[in-house]
Amino acid sequence: MTASLPSPWPTVIDWIVTIVVAVGAVLAIKQWVVNPYRIPSASMEPTLHCAEPMPGCLSGFSDRVLANRFIYRFRDPERGEIVVFETPPAAFERCGAGGTFVKRIVGLPGDHLVQRNGVLRINGTRLNEPYLANPRNLGRDFNKGLQEDQYFMMGDNRTSSCDSRDWGPVRREALIGPVFAVYWPPQRIGFR
């Protein structure tokens, strides 16, 4: 198509097309395949590190993670997965922050969750949580039943996490995808 154009236009057009296609491919991958996120708070310590100058942050560098944006089109979310999701509007009202959060799924649709004296039970069975920052200090007691299409999200550092205990369950359509890797800092690179 550009053969009839005078020099240097074929080369210029080739470069423009190449750049537009490359930018389009990157944007498409971010939108539908995988997207990076930064861990801003201590709510997921010690599993995922933050670097803010706040109590509970264990590192000088915030973990940067990758979330799989398409897997939930093929399977249901699973208990124990660390997930990136859009918060309900109540998150901003209750926590002073909203938008995109990273937490762990502890409750699935139809579950009944009860926490008493630091023990979390789901449908009457104690939940084994080896990932917790402080298993003896899990925060306040609660009793919550989930409807279909609702997920209960909690941080691993329960005393520093503003989560479903504060703003309620998350609907399926708000789940962006599970975290599958840490890509920064170099000493933390790996799959989760």
C-alpha positions as CSV (number, residue, x, y, z in Angstrom):
1,M,0.0,0.0,0.0
2,T,2.9,2.4,0.7
3,A,5.1,1.4,-2.3
4,S,3.8,4.3,-4.4
5,L,4.7,6.9,-1.7
6,P,7.9,8.9,-1.9
7,S,10.7,8.1,0.5
8,P,10.8,8.3,3.6
9,W,6.9,7.9,3.9
10,P,6.8,4.1,3.6
11,T,9.3,3.8,6.5
12,V,7.5,6.4,8.6
13,I,4.1,4.7,8.1
14,D,5.6,1.3,8.9
15,W,6.9,2.6,12.2
16,I,3.6,4.3,13.1
17,V,1.7,1.1,12.3
18,T,4.2,-1.0,14.3
19,I,3.9,1.3,17.3
20,V,0.1,1.5,17.2
21,V,-0.2,-2.3,17.0
22,A,2.3,-2.8,19.9
23,V,0.5,-0.3,22.1
24,G,-2.9,-1.8,21.2
25,A,-1.5,-5.3,22.1
26,V,-0.3,-4.1,25.5
27,L,-3.6,-2.4,26.3
28,A,-5.5,-5.5,25.2
29,I,-3.4,-7.8,27.4
30,K,-3.8,-5.4,30.4
31,Q,-7.6,-5.3,29.8
32,W,-8.4,-9.0,29.2
33,V,-5.4,-11.2,30.2
34,V,-3.1,-10.0,33.0
35,N,-2.7,-6.7,34.8
36,P,-0.2,-5.5,37.4
37,Y,-1.1,-4.1,40.8
38,R,0.8,-2.7,43.8
39,I,0.2,-3.7,47.4
40,P,-0.5,-0.3,49.2
41,S,-1.3,-1.4,52.8
42,A,-0.4,-3.8,55.5
43,S,-3.7,-5.7,55.1
44,M,-2.1,-8.7,53.4
45,E,1.2,-9.0,55.5
46,P,3.1,-11.3,55.7
47,T,1.9,-12.9,52.4
48,L,2.2,-9.7,50.4
49,H,4.4,-6.8,51.5
50,C,3.7,-3.1,51.6
51,A,6.2,-0.3,52.0
52,E,4.2,2.5,53.4
53,P,5.5,4.1,56.6
54,M,2.8,2.5,58.7
55,P,2.7,-0.1,61.4
56,G,2.6,-3.6,60.1
57,C,4.6,-3.1,56.9
58,L,7.5,-5.6,56.9
59,S,9.4,-4.4,53.9
60,G,11.0,-1.3,52.3
61,F,9.4,-2.2,49.0
62,S,5.8,-2.8,48.1
63,D,5.1,-6.1,46.3
64,R,4.0,-5.7,42.7
65,V,1.7,-8.5,41.7
66,L,0.1,-9.9,38.5
67,A,-3.6,-10.8,38.4
68,N,-5.1,-13.2,35.9
69,R,-8.0,-11.3,34.4
70,F,-9.6,-14.1,32.3
71,I,-9.5,-17.3,34.4
72,Y,-12.9,-16.7,36.1
73,R,-14.5,-17.0,32.7
74,F,-13.6,-20.7,32.8
75,R,-13.9,-21.6,36.5
76,D,-15.4,-20.3,39.8
77,P,-13.3,-18.4,42.4
78,E,-12.0,-20.7,45.1
79,R,-11.7,-20.2,48.9
80,G,-8.2,-19.2,49.9
81,E,-7.3,-17.4,46.6
82,I,-5.8,-13.9,46.8
83,V,-8.0,-11.8,44.5
84,V,-8.0,-8.4,43.0
85,F,-11.5,-6.9,43.0
86,E,-13.4,-3.6,42.8
87,T,-14.8,-2.7,46.2
88,P,-18.4,-1.9,47.0
89,P,-19.2,1.8,47.5
90,A,-19.4,1.2,51.3
91,A,-15.6,0.6,51.4
92,F,-14.9,4.2,50.8
93,E,-17.4,5.3,53.5
94,R,-16.1,2.8,56.1
95,C,-12.4,2.7,55.3
96,G,-11.6,6.0,53.6
97,A,-10.4,4.1,50.6
98,G,-12.1,2.3,47.7
99,G,-11.5,1.2,44.1
100,T,-9.3,-1.8,43.6
101,F,-8.3,-4.0,46.6
102,V,-6.4,-7.2,47.1
103,K,-7.7,-9.6,49.7
104,R,-8.2,-13.3,50.3
105,I,-11.5,-15.1,49.6
106,V,-12.6,-16.8,52.8
107,G,-16.4,-17.1,52.1
108,L,-18.1,-18.5,49.0
109,P,-21.7,-18.0,47.8
110,G,-24.1,-19.6,50.2
111,D,-21.6,-19.9,53.1
112,H,-22.4,-19.0,56.7
113,L,-19.4,-17.5,58.4
114,V,-19.0,-17.1,62.2
115,Q,-16.0,-15.8,64.0
116,R,-16.0,-16.1,67.8
117,N,-13.1,-15.7,70.2
118,G,-10.6,-15.6,67.3
119,V,-11.9,-18.8,65.6
120,L,-13.4,-18.5,62.1
121,R,-15.9,-21.2,61.2
122,I,-17.5,-21.6,57.8
123,N,-20.6,-23.7,57.7
124,G,-19.7,-25.0,61.2
125,T,-16.2,-26.1,60.3
126,R,-13.1,-24.3,61.6
127,L,-11.1,-22.7,58.7
128,N,-7.4,-23.6,58.6
129,E,-5.6,-20.4,57.9
130,P,-1.8,-20.9,58.0
131,Y,-1.2,-17.7,56.1
132,L,-2.4,-15.4,58.9
133,A,-0.1,-12.7,60.2
134,N,-1.2,-13.2,63.8
135,P,-3.6,-16.2,64.3
136,R,-4.3,-15.2,67.9
137,N,-5.6,-11.7,67.0
138,L,-8.3,-12.0,64.3
139,G,-10.3,-8.9,65.2
140,R,-13.9,-8.6,66.3
141,D,-16.5,-11.4,66.3
142,F,-19.1,-11.5,63.5
143,N,-21.9,-13.7,62.1
144,K,-22.6,-13.4,58.3
145,G,-24.5,-15.4,55.8
146,L,-23.7,-15.0,52.1
147,Q,-26.2,-15.0,49.3
148,E,-25.6,-16.5,45.9
149,D,-23.1,-14.5,43.9
150,Q,-21.5,-13.1,47.1
151,Y,-17.9,-13.5,48.3
152,F,-16.4,-12.6,51.7
153,M,-13.0,-11.1,51.5
154,M,-10.5,-10.7,54.4
155,G,-6.9,-9.6,54.6
156,D,-4.2,-11.9,56.1
157,N,-3.3,-9.2,58.6
158,R,-6.8,-9.1,60.2
159,T,-6.1,-6.2,62.7
160,S,-4.9,-3.9,59.8
161,S,-7.4,-4.9,57.2
162,C,-10.5,-3.0,56.2
163,D,-12.4,-5.8,54.4
164,S,-15.8,-7.5,54.1
165,R,-16.2,-7.4,57.9
166,D,-16.5,-3.6,57.4
167,W,-18.2,-3.1,54.1
168,G,-19.9,-6.4,53.3
169,P,-19.5,-9.1,50.7
170,V,-18.3,-8.6,47.1
171,R,-20.4,-9.6,44.1
172,R,-18.9,-12.0,41.5
173,E,-18.9,-9.3,38.7
174,A,-16.6,-7.2,40.9
175,L,-13.9,-9.9,41.0
176,I,-11.1,-9.0,38.6
177,G,-8.9,-12.1,39.0
178,P,-6.6,-14.1,41.3
179,V,-3.1,-13.0,42.0
180,F,-0.7,-15.5,40.5
181,A,2.8,-13.9,40.7
182,V,4.9,-11.3,42.4
183,Y,7.1,-9.5,39.9
184,W,8.8,-6.9,42.1
185,P,11.0,-6.5,44.1
186,P,13.5,-8.9,42.7
187,Q,14.0,-10.9,46.0
188,R,10.3,-11.6,46.1
189,I,9.7,-12.7,42.5
190,G,7.7,-15.9,42.3
191,F,4.4,-17.6,41.7
192,R,1.7,-17.6,44.4
